[in-house]
Amino acid sequence: MNKMKIYLDIETIPTQSKEHQEFVCENIKPPANYKNEETINKWLEENKELAVNKTSLDGAFGEVVVISAAINDDEVVTFYRKDWQVKDREKDILTRFNNWLKEQANRCKTVPVFIGHNVTSFDGLFLWQRCIINVVKPYYKMDKRNTYDTMWEWCGYNRESKPSLNKLCQVLNIEQKGDIDGSKVWQAVQDGRIDEVAEYCAKDVERVRAIYKRMNFEV
């Protein structure tokens, strides 16, 4: 086996820490043209929940709820907890994922290449930040040296163009997403549909793998 290709995707949720939620809410600022105190207070109250929900995209506050990965053509492996509200749930997921990475690296006896959609700017960075916060030493740190990012490869690292995974699936005639997408993950988790979120994450890994193979003329 010459290369250890790791296809990867994660799902994240807003911070579950009351302390962090308070910090975020205390630091949101109303539009500069708002001068009336009553108007400002109303705006702040209306936007607190939105500000907290946006932390799902920020590795400093947001939390990993699902990690899915696959080695080369192997089946997708998914790490998550059905009891997603349990204490140290995220640390458990990160630990199991990193232990799995170590096992796979030892088995394949080669340095991995991580493949994902926006993996350099989001998934890899988010995982690294959460590992630091949870005191879980990552077995590998993902950066531009060991990643293949389907989003940036497609647009040539043009920061003005960020094609979605769905867009690439559409133009490459690859099966697209189902009922859940990234914007619906948090609501699905709250609704007790964590298994569906995990399935959605695993399917994204399959889509990334299909896109990568098309982009590299492997199919």
Salt bridges, closest charged atoms under 4 A:
GLU45 OE2 - LYS48 NZ 2.98
GLU63 OE1 - ARG89 NH2 2.75
ASP73 OD1 - LYS213 NZ 2.50
ASP74 OD2 - ARG107 NH2 3.38
ASP83 OD1 - ARG81 NE 2.87
GLU90 OE1 - ARG130 NH2 2.88
ASP92 OD2 - ARG81 NH1 3.19
ASP92 OD2 - ARG96 NE 3.06
ASP143 OD2 - ARG145 NH2 2.58
ASP195 OD2 - LYS82 NZ 2.74
GLU196 OE1 - ARG193 NH2 2.96
GLU199 OE2 - LYS203 NZ 3.43
ASP204 OD2 - LYS177 NZ 3.99
ASP204 OD1 - ARG207 NH1 2.86
GLU206 OE1 - ARG209 NH2 2.94
GLU218 OE2 - LYS5 NZ 2.97
